[in-house]
Amino acid sequence: MNSISVNQFRDNLKSYVEQAAHEHEPLKVTRRAGEDFVVMSAEDWEREQETLHVLQSSNLMQQIAESMRTHNTNQGYEPNEEQMNEITGI
């Protein structure tokens, strides 16, 4: 994560906000007096929140672990031809 001073951020606000939004790279802004903060796109923030939700849900993590187990042992769900056509839109 790149880091800049609050003065640099203020002087080039539009450019840094566009950079964070378009490049999907958070930007750490440091301040002499006070806590630092991070600028990131709303899309990236929402994605991070969804990831945290999954990681904090033991039920979802168990489902993922079970899915990985069945996938790694080739015991996972296999759709029939009709279901595959529906999935692929054929």
N, C-alpha and C positions, 0 to 999 in steps of 0.2 A: 504494500500500500504506500503510495506516495504521500509525502508530508510537506505542508507549506505553512507559512506563518499567517496569522489572521490578517495582517496588513496586506500581504500578497493576495490573499483570498478576496479581501474587500476591494482592492484595486482592479481585480480582474474577475469579478463575481460572475458575470454572464459566461465568460469563457470556461471557468472552472465548473460551473453548474452544467453547462452543455457537455463538457468532457465527461463528467461523472455519469450523466444520463445516457450518452451515446456509446461510450466505451465500456460501460458496465464495470467500472473500476472505482471503488470507493476512494475518497480523498480525506486524509486526516489533516485537520486544521489545528495548529498549535497556538496557544495563547500564553503570554508571559504571566499574566495574573488570572488564574482561573483554570478550569478544566478544558482539555482539548475536546474537539467534537469531530464527527465524521459526516461527510456529505456523500450521499449515494442516491441513485434513482429510486423512485417509489416502487417500480417493478422489482428491482433487486431487493429492496427492503421487504416487500410482500413475500418474495421467494424465500428469503431468510426466515421469516416468521413461520411460513408453512413447514420448512425444514425443522425448525425448533419444535413445532407442534408434533410432528411425526416422531422425532427423537425422544420427546417427553412422554409419549404414549406407549406404555408397555404392551398393550394389545396390538398396536400397529407394528411395533418392533418384532413381536412374536410372529406376526403374519409374514413379515419380510424374511425373518430367519427361516421359517418353514418353507417359504417359497424358494429361497436359496438352496435349502437342503434338497428339496424335490428336484430342482433344476440340476444341481450338481450330480445327482444320482440318476438322472434321466427318468424320474418317476412323476414328472409334472403332468399337468393337464394337456391333452392333445385333442384339439378340436377335429371333428370329422370334416369331410370335404364340403358338405353343405354349410357348416359353421364357418369354415375358412373362406368360402365364397362370400358369405355375409360380412365377415370381418374385413376382407380386402375390397369389398364393393363390386365383386364380379357378378 
